Amino acid sequence: MPEQHQDPGTLVVAGQGYVGLPLAVRAVEMGWDVIGVEPDPLRAKRLQAGESYVDDITSEELQAALGTGRYHPSQGYESCQDFDVAVITVPTPLRDGNPDLSYIEDASRSLAQCLKKGATVILESTTYPGTTEELVAPILERSGLQAGPDFHLGYSPERIDPGNKTWTFVTTPKVVSGIDAESLTRVQAFYDSVIDTTVPVATPKEAELAKLLENTFRHVNIALVNELAMFAHELGIDIWQAIDAASSKPFGFMRFTPGPGVGGHCLPIDPSYLSWQVKQSLGRPFRFVELANDINDHMPDYVVRRATAALNEQKKPVNGSRILLLGMAYKKNTGDARESPAPQVAAQLKALGGDVRACDPHVEPADDLVELTTEELQRADLVVVLTDHDRFPFDLVAEHATHVLDCRRVPQLRDAETL
């Protein structure tokens, strides 16, 4: 671990998932005394045992943090009294199309009971603009302290990209904000202690919108190339060659590629927060987001149609055919299966009578997954590549698979059918 700095104080990180655990471990490295709150009892036990369940933090790194005596995993907030800084990194799912902020509310209520004068609270969870000031502040003020004069409050959107070795938690610039000038100063000072670059903005609303803007931009552009891929296939055009050609332009074009759908929290969920707020506050639909949702949500259906057509070419029905799916995670080289399109593809093929097997070396639990072997490849009537993990032996796939539908354009699978 890097050389520790002088003890800057006590940090509470509410939530020890893909966002909270990397933050907690990094803060320990930089000298903070960290209480990592993880309400899930099984996860809390794994943390206490030094067993990481987050791709970007190895068990060795977690054990090193524990070994400093500065990292304290906890299932509750009992030991959080007198904290200096608290960061809320809890989930914000959608429930029937509506934002569910109950985890933010629960964390805020718990922190209110531990709040002291001069402390700083930062929300990182993705949400709609106004949440920090209109939801979190009033809950924290139940402590009897007032946001601004008595304690500091701000928002800093998470930018974790699981599996990215170039732009990590430390090297990715961090947008920071505060409800007033002093809050911004405190929020920025905290992040300056743990990451390389901070980017201050005027208010939490701008920071909250910036996060939604980033992900809506990606969501809409992925939907564009997904729809283009469907049309290009029907027109007999290789969409991948067209994308390669367009990418040669050094300005005015940014490369996005088609796939079996979108996953994680950022794309399937975050833009819908913005769409929901626009509808609630302004009474108008956010048409770009709604259209992107419609296209990306139905990409698993398209993959199933293409798989059905691929089997038909072999004069085989889906019913009774053995189909091997490669990759259940939503993105390459991670075990993150949140909102992944792969389970939808598997479920639809099974509903059609397919004998579906799946393989993913990153995803836990692996009880219903198979190992990728020569025998599995040879016995499959169709192999569908849903996630292009580097750990997959694609040369072996190219050699032994009868027919491959490649949704990711893997270089080793030059003769495969692509989306």
N, C-alpha and C positions, 0 to 999 in steps of 0.2 A: 504493500500500500504506500501511497505518497507520504512524504513527511508531514506530520500533523502540525497544525498551527496552534497558537494559543487558544484556549477554550473560549469561543465567542458566546457561549450560552447554551440554553436548552431549546431544542427544536422538537415539536410534535408533528409527525406526519400521519394524518388521518387517511388510512388506506394504504396497503402494502402490495399493490398489484403492479402492472406494467409501468405505471407512472410513479407511484409512491416509493417502491423499493429502490429503484436506481437513485432517486433523490436522497433517500435515507442513507444509503451506503456511501454516496459521494459526500454528504454532509459529515458523516463520521470521519471520512478521510481528511476532511478539512478542519477537524477539531471540534465540531459540534457534538454535544451530548444529545443523542436522538432517541426519542420514544416513538416507535413505529406501531401504530394502532391497527390491528387487523381483526375485525369482528368474527371472521370465520374461524371456528375453533380448530379445524384440521390444518388450515393454513398457518394459524398462529403457532401450533405445535411444530410444524415443519420449520418455521423461522427460528424458533427457540432451539431446535436441533441442528441448525446450520444447513438446512436443506432448501435450496432455492427452487422455486417453481416459475421463475421469470427468466426468459431467454437471455436478456441482456446482463443478468447477474449470475455468475457461476456460484456453485456451492462453496468453492474455495474463497471467493470474494466475500460471501456472506459470513463464513466462518472467521475470516480475518477481521471483519467488522465487529463480530461478537467478541473476538479475542482482545479487542482494545478496551473492552469494558464500557464503551461509549454507546453501543447500540443495544436498545432494550425493547424487544418485541413484546407487545401486550395485546390482549384481547379486548381490553377496556381502557378507560381514561382515568383509572384510579390514581395513577402515578404522574398525572399531567399537571399537577398544581404548579404554579409559578413559572410556567413556560415563558420564554422570550419571544419565540416565533412559532406559529402553527400554520401548516399548509394542508389544505383540504384537497385530497386527490381521490375522491370516491366516484363510483359509477353514476352515470346519468342516463339511464335507458329510456326508451320510448315504451309507453303502455297504451296500446290501442291508438297509436298515432299521436299521443299526447306526451309531453315531457314529464318524466318522473323525477322530481327533485327531492324525494324523501330521504335519500342517503345524505345529501347536502344538509337538509334540515336536521337530521339526527346528529351529524357531526357538529353542526353549529350549536345545537342545544347542549351537547356534551362539553364543548369548548367554553361555552358561556359560564359553566359552573366552575371552570378553572381559570377564568380570565383575570388578569391583574392589570393595574394601571401601567401604561407604557408598553404593553405587549403589542405584537403585530400578528394579524391573521391574514392569510392569503388564500384565495380560492384559485385552484387550478382546473377543476373539473369543467369540461365543456358544457356550455349552457347558452341561453339566449341573453342578449344585452339587457342589462338592468338587474340581473340576479344578485350581483354582489351588493348593490346599494338598496335594493327593494326587498330582498329576502334574507340574505345573510346578516346584514347590519341590524335590522330589528330584532332578530333572534339573539344575536350576541349582546344587544343592549338590555336584554332581560337580566343581565348580570348586575344592572344598576350603573354600569359605566356607559359613556356615550362615545360613539364612533367619531373619531377626529380629535376632540379635546382629550379624551381619556385613553383610548387605544387606537391603533393604526390598522387600516384595512385596505386591501387592494386585490387586484386580479392579475394573474399571469398565466396565460393559456399554455397547457402542456404541448410539447412538440416531439414527443417520443416517437421514434420510428423503429419498431422492433427489428433487430437483425442488421441494422445499418451500422457498418463499422467505420464509415467516414464521418457522418454527421451523427454524433452521439449526444447524450444528455449534456455533456460538458462543452462540446464544440458548436452545438446549434445555438444561434442567437436567441435570446429569451426576451419576449415582449413583457414589459412590466408596467403597472399602473397603480394609482392610489386614489382614494376618495378626496384627498387634499394634498397639498405640497409636502407636508411632513410625512404623510403615509407613503407617498411615492418615494421619498428619500429612504425610508426604512425598508420598503419592499425591494428597491433597487440595491441597497447595501447588502441585503441578505443574499440575493442571487449573484451579486458580484463576488461573494465569498465562496461560491460553489461552481460557477460556470465562467466561461471566457468572455462572453459579450452580452450586454443587456441593451434593450431597445425601449426607452421610455415613451409612453403615450399619455395624452392629456388626462383621460378618465377611464375607469373600468369599462364603460360601455364601448369605447373604441377598441379596447383590448379584447373584450368578449366578441365583438363583431369581427375583429381581425382573424380570430380562430375559425369562425364560421365561414368567412370569406375564403380562407386558404382551402378548406375542405370542399366548399361548394364549387370552387374553381376546378378542382380535380374531379369531383363527381360529375359535373356537367361535361367536361372534356372526355372522360372515360365513356360516358353514355354516347357521346358523338361518335367515337371510333367503334363502339360496340354496334351501334345501328349501321354505321358504314360497313362494318364487316359482314353483317347479314345481307345487306344489299349487294355488296361486291361479290359475295359467293353466288348469289342468284344471277348476277350479270356475267359470271365467269371471269372475274378480275381478282388477282392476288392482292388482297388488302395490305399484306405485309411488305410487298415490294413497293407499293404506293407510299406506305409510311416511311420506308427507308429512303425513297427518293425525295419525299418532302423534307425529311430530316437533314438532307444535305444543304438546305438553305440556312445560312448562318444568322439570319435575323427573321423575325416575324412569324416563326413557327416553333412550337414546343411539342416534343414527341410524347404521345400517349398511345398505348397499345390495347387491343381488345383482350378479353378474357371471359371466363365462365360466370362472371358476376363480381360484385364487390363485397368486402367483408371488413372485419374489425369494427371499431366504434366510429372512426372518423367519417367514412363515406356513407354507409347505410343509415346512419343515425344523425350525425351532426347537422347536415344541411336541412334536415326536417325540423330541427329546432328553430332555425331561421324562418322557414316556411310557416311554421306554426305561429310564431310571433307576428309575422306580417299579417296573417289571416286574423289573429285575435285583435291586434292593435289597429290595423288599417282596413280590415274587412275585404281584402283583396288577395287573390291567390298569387303565390310566387311561382309563375308558370315554368321557369327554367328548372327549378328544383323538382316540381311535380313531374315534369316530363322526364328528367334524368332518373328519378325514382322508378318510373314506369318501365323505362328501357332496362336499367341495370337489374331491377328486381326480377325481370323475366328472362335474363340471360341463362339461368339454369334450364328453363323450358327449352330454349333454343339449343343448348348443348344436348339435351335428351332427344330432340328432333333430329339433330345431326347424327347422334349415336344410332338412332333407329334406322336412319337412311344408310349409314355405313354397314349395319348388319344386313339390311335388305339387299345391298349390293352383293353380299355373300350368299344370298338366298336363305337367310336365317332370320327368324322373328326374334324380337327381344325376349319373348316368353321362352324360357329354357336356355337361353344363351348365357355363357359365362363371361362376365364383364369385370375387368380389373380397373379400379380407379386409383390413380397415383396422385396422392396429396389430398389431405383433408383440411389443412390449415388454409387461411385465406391469403397468405402471402409467402413468398419464397424464404426458406431457411429459418422459419420460426415455427413454434408449436401453437401459435395463437389461432384458435378456431372460432373466435367470436364472430357471429353473423356470417360465417363462411358459406359460400354457395355450394360447396361440395356435399354436405349432408342432404341438401335439396335434390341435387342430381341423383344421389344414391337412392333416396326415398322414391323418386319418380320412376327410376328404372326398376326398382323392386316391385312397385305397384303394377308395372307392366309384365311382371313375371320373370324379370331378369335374375340370374344367379350372380349377385353383386358381391365382389370382394374389394376391400380397400387397403391401401398401404400408405403409411406416413411415419417416417422414422422420428419425427419431432413431436407428434401429438400424443398426449396422455389423456385418459388411460388407453392402453394398446390392446385391451382384451378382445375387441371385435375387429382388430386389424390383422392383416397377414404380412408375412415377410416377403419382400420382393426377391423371388428366386427364378432361376431358369425354368423350373417346372411350372410355376405360376404363370409366367409369360407364355409358355408354349400351350398351356391348357386354356388360356383366355381366347374367346372368340373376338374380343375387342378390348384394347387397352385405351383408356381415356386419361390424358395428362391434364390434371386440374391445377397442380402446383409444381413448379419446376425447381424443387429442392436440389441443391448441389450434391447432396448425399445419395440421390438416386443414380444408379449405374445406367445412364441412358444409352451407352454403347451396347450394353446387354439387352436393353429394350429393343434397340434397332436390329439386333441380330436375331432375336428369338420371338418377337411378337408378330402375330399373323397380320393384324391390322391395328393401326394407331390413329386415334383422333387427338391431335395435339392442340390444346387450347392456349398454349403459351409460346409456341414456336421455339422449341428447344433446338439449338444448333446441331446436336448429334442426330436428330430425327429428321434428316433432310427429305426422306421419302414419305414422311407421315402426312396424313390429311390434316390440314389446319383449319381453324375457324375462318 
